[in-house]
C-alpha cells in the first residue's frame, strides 16, 4: 500500500529535505583531492548530529550493519560504498548518497561530484544522469502514471549510449526511508502489470537514476555492501525526494526558496560550526 501524505505532511518533510540538501552543499564545498571518504562522511555526520537529526543509513540491517551515515561510491562503484581509508584522487567521480530524519520525517538525496580533471566521457555521464533526474521531476506533474516518466528517462539514457542500472530503483519515502512504491528508472513487463502507480497528490517518492557508462550489470564487493559495475566502467547516481502536492510537485531536497528557508539553512550551519 502506498502511504498518501497530506499537503501538511509534505510541508513537514521539508525540514529533513533542507538538512539533506545542506549535507550535499557541505560535500560540494569539502570534497577534494587527497581527503579520505571517511573524512567526508565525518563532516556530514557532524552536521546531522549537531542539528538533532537521525542519520538514515547508519545501522541499516544487512549481512554487516551499515556503519556510516553516507554512502560514498567512487568511479565504478555504483552505490553503497562504505566510507573508509580510500583517498579521493584527481579525476574521480565521487557519488554521495545520504539522508536524515527530523521530527519523524525523512529526506534522502544523492549527487555525483566530479573531482579535478575528469575525462570527457565521465563528465557526459554525470551531465546525462542529472538531466534524467530533472526530466523526471519536470514530468511527474504532467503524467498520469510513473511508467510514462520512467520510459522517457530510460530513452534519454540509452540515446546517449549509456545504460540504466536495473538492480536498484527509487522508492517511496515519508515516516520511513523506504516505503512503497518501488520507483524504477526503466520500464519492464512485470512493473506495468503489477507495480505501476498513479502520480496523484500525496505521493512522495525518492527518484534516483543510476547510470552506467557500460553494462547495466553490477556485482557486489567483498564488504557485502558496495555495488560495482560488472565491466569496471564508471557510474553516476543522483537523487531527490519529491512530493506531489495539490499545487504540483515539490523537490523536498532542493535548496532554500524563501527567506525563512535560507535562515533555517544558516542555522543548520551555525550549529555545525559552533556546537561543542
C-alpha positions in Angstrom: 0.0 0.0 0.0 1.2 3.5 -0.9 1.2 5.9 2.0 -0.6 9.0 0.8 0.5 12.2 2.6 -1.4 15.4 3.1 0.0 18.7 1.9 0.8 19.5 5.5 2.7 16.2 5.9 4.7 17.1 2.8 5.5 20.6 4.1 6.7 19.0 7.4 9.1 16.8 5.4 10.8 19.9 4.0 13.0 20.4 7.2 14.6 17.0 6.7 14.9 17.7 3.0 16.6 21.0 3.6 19.1 19.5 6.0 19.8 16.7 3.5 20.4 19.5 0.9 22.7 21.2 3.3 24.7 18.0 3.7 25.2 18.0 -0.1 26.3 21.6 0.0 28.8 20.7 2.6 30.1 17.8 0.5 30.3 20.1 -2.6 32.3 22.6 -0.6 34.5 20.0 1.1 35.3 17.2 -1.3 38.8 17.5 -2.7 41.8 15.5 -3.9 43.7 13.9 -1.0 40.9 13.6 1.5 39.5 10.2 2.5 36.0 9.1 2.1 35.8 8.6 5.9 36.7 12.3 6.4 33.9 13.3 4.1 31.4 11.1 6.0 32.5 12.5 9.3 31.6 16.1 8.2 28.2 15.0 7.1 27.6 13.1 10.4 28.6 16.1 12.4 26.1 18.3 10.5 23.3 15.8 11.2 24.1 15.1 14.8 24.5 18.8 15.8 21.1 19.5 14.3 19.5 16.7 16.3 18.8 14.6 13.1 18.9 10.9 12.8 21.2 9.6 10.0 19.1 7.3 8.0 21.8 4.9 6.7 23.7 4.2 9.9 22.9 0.8 11.2 20.7 -0.3 8.3 20.4 -4.1 8.6 22.4 -6.3 6.3 24.9 -9.2 6.5 27.0 -6.5 8.1 25.0 -3.5 9.6 25.8 -0.4 7.5 28.5 1.6 9.5 28.2 5.1 8.2 25.8 8.0 7.6 26.7 8.3 3.9 27.4 6.0 1.0 30.4 7.3 -0.8 30.9 5.4 -4.1 33.8 6.2 -6.4 34.1 5.6 -10.2 33.0 2.1 -10.9 31.3 1.8 -7.5 27.6 2.3 -8.3 26.0 2.6 -4.8 26.5 1.7 -1.1 30.2 2.4 -1.0 31.3 2.3 2.6 33.4 5.4 3.7 36.9 4.5 4.9 40.6 5.0 4.2 40.2 5.3 0.4 41.8 8.6 -0.8 40.0 10.7 -3.4 42.1 11.2 -6.4 42.2 13.7 -9.3 39.7 12.7 -11.9 37.5 10.7 -9.6 33.7 10.6 -9.8 32.5 10.7 -6.1 28.8 9.7 -5.7 27.5 10.6 -2.2 24.1 9.3 -1.0 22.7 10.4 2.4 19.6 11.1 4.3 18.2 12.1 7.7 15.1 12.1 9.8 13.9 15.2 11.7 10.7 15.3 13.7 9.6 12.0 12.4 10.0 12.7 8.7 12.7 11.6 6.2 14.8 13.2 3.4 17.0 11.3 1.0 19.2 12.6 -1.8 22.3 11.7 -3.8 24.7 13.5 -6.2 27.8 12.7 -8.1 30.7 15.1 -7.7 33.5 15.2 -10.4 36.8 15.9 -8.7 39.6 17.6 -10.5 40.4 16.8 -14.1 37.6 14.4 -15.1 37.7 12.8 -18.5 35.1 13.8 -21.2 33.1 10.5 -21.0 32.7 10.8 -17.2 31.6 14.5 -17.5 29.0 13.5 -20.0 27.9 10.6 -17.8 27.3 12.9 -14.9 25.5 15.5 -17.1 23.2 13.0 -18.6 22.3 11.4 -15.2 21.5 14.9 -13.8 19.4 15.7 -16.9 17.5 12.4 -16.5 16.6 13.3 -12.9 15.5 16.8 -13.8 13.4 15.4 -16.7 11.6 13.1 -14.2 10.9 16.0 -11.8 9.5 18.0 -14.7 7.3 15.1 -15.9 5.8 14.0 -12.6 3.4 16.9 -12.6 2.2 16.2 -16.2 2.0 12.4 -16.5 -0.7 10.2 -15.0 1.4 7.1 -14.3 5.1 6.6 -13.2 5.7 4.3 -16.1 5.3 7.2 -18.5 8.1 9.1 -16.7 10.3 6.0 -16.4 10.1 5.3 -20.2 11.3 8.8 -21.1 14.1 8.6 -18.5 15.3 5.3 -20.0 15.2 6.6 -23.5 17.4 9.6 -22.7 20.0 7.3 -21.1 20.1 4.8 -24.0 20.1 7.6 -26.6 23.3 8.9 -25.1 25.0 5.4 -25.2 24.7 4.6 -21.5 22.7 2.1 -19.5 20.2 2.3 -16.7 21.0 0.2 -13.6 18.1 -2.2 -13.0 19.2 -3.9 -9.8 18.4 -0.8 -7.7 15.5 1.6 -8.0 13.9 4.5 -6.2 11.3 4.2 -3.5 8.5 5.8 -1.6 9.6 7.8 1.4 7.9 9.5 4.4 8.0 8.4 8.0 10.4 5.7 6.9 13.3 5.9 4.4 11.9 3.0 2.3 8.2 2.8 1.7 6.0 1.7 -1.2 6.1 2.1 -4.1 9.2 0.9 -5.9 10.2 3.6 -8.4 12.2 2.2 -11.3 14.1 4.3 -13.8 13.1 2.0 -16.7 10.0 0.1 -17.8 9.5 -3.7 -17.8 6.5 -6.0 -18.2 6.0 -7.0 -14.6 6.1 -3.4 -13.4 3.5 -2.4 -16.0 1.2 -5.3 -14.8 1.7 -5.2 -11.1 3.8 -2.2 -9.9 2.8 0.9 -11.9 1.3 3.7 -9.8 -0.7 6.9 -10.3 1.0 10.2 -9.9 -1.5 11.9 -7.7 -1.4 14.4 -4.8 0.0 12.8 -1.6 2.6 10.5 -3.3 6.1 11.2 -2.1 9.0 9.4 -3.9 12.7 9.3 -4.0 13.7 9.4 -7.6 17.2 8.1 -8.1 18.6 7.3 -11.5 21.8 5.3 -11.5 23.5 5.3 -14.9 26.5 3.2 -16.1 28.9 4.1 -18.8 28.9 0.5 -20.0 26.9 -2.5 -19.0 23.9 -2.3 -16.7 25.0 -5.3 -14.8 26.5 -4.9 -11.3 28.4 -7.1 -8.8 28.7 -7.0 -5.0 32.0 -6.1 -3.4 33.7 -8.1 -0.6 32.3 -5.8 2.1 28.8 -7.1 1.4 27.6 -3.5 0.6 29.5 -1.8 -2.2 28.0 -2.5 -5.6 30.3 -2.1 -8.6 29.8 -2.1 -12.4 30.4 -5.6 -13.8 32.7 -4.2 -16.5 34.7 -1.7 -14.4 33.5 1.4 -16.2 32.2 4.4 -14.3 28.8 5.0 -12.9 26.8 8.1 -11.7 24.0 8.4 -9.2 21.7 11.3 -8.4 18.5 11.5 -6.3 15.9 13.9 -5.0 12.9 13.4 -2.7 9.9 14.7 -4.5 6.4 15.3 -3.0 3.3 15.7 -5.2 1.1 18.4 -3.6 -2.3 19.6 -4.9 -0.4 22.6 -6.4 2.1 20.3 -8.1 5.5 18.6 -7.5 7.9 19.9 -4.8 11.5 19.0 -4.7 11.8 18.5 -0.9 15.6 18.0 -1.0 16.2 21.1 -3.2 17.8 24.3 -1.9 16.1 27.1 0.1 13.5 29.0 -1.8 12.3 31.6 0.8 14.0 33.8 3.3 12.7 31.6 6.1 14.3 28.5 4.5 17.6 30.4 4.0 17.5 31.3 7.7 16.9 27.7 8.6 19.9 26.5 6.5 22.0 29.2 8.1 21.0 27.9 11.5 22.0 24.4 10.4 25.5 25.5 9.5 25.8 27.7 12.7 25.2 24.6 14.8 27.6 22.6 12.7 30.4 25.1 13.2 29.8 26.3 16.7 28.5 23.4 18.8 30.8 21.6 21.1 
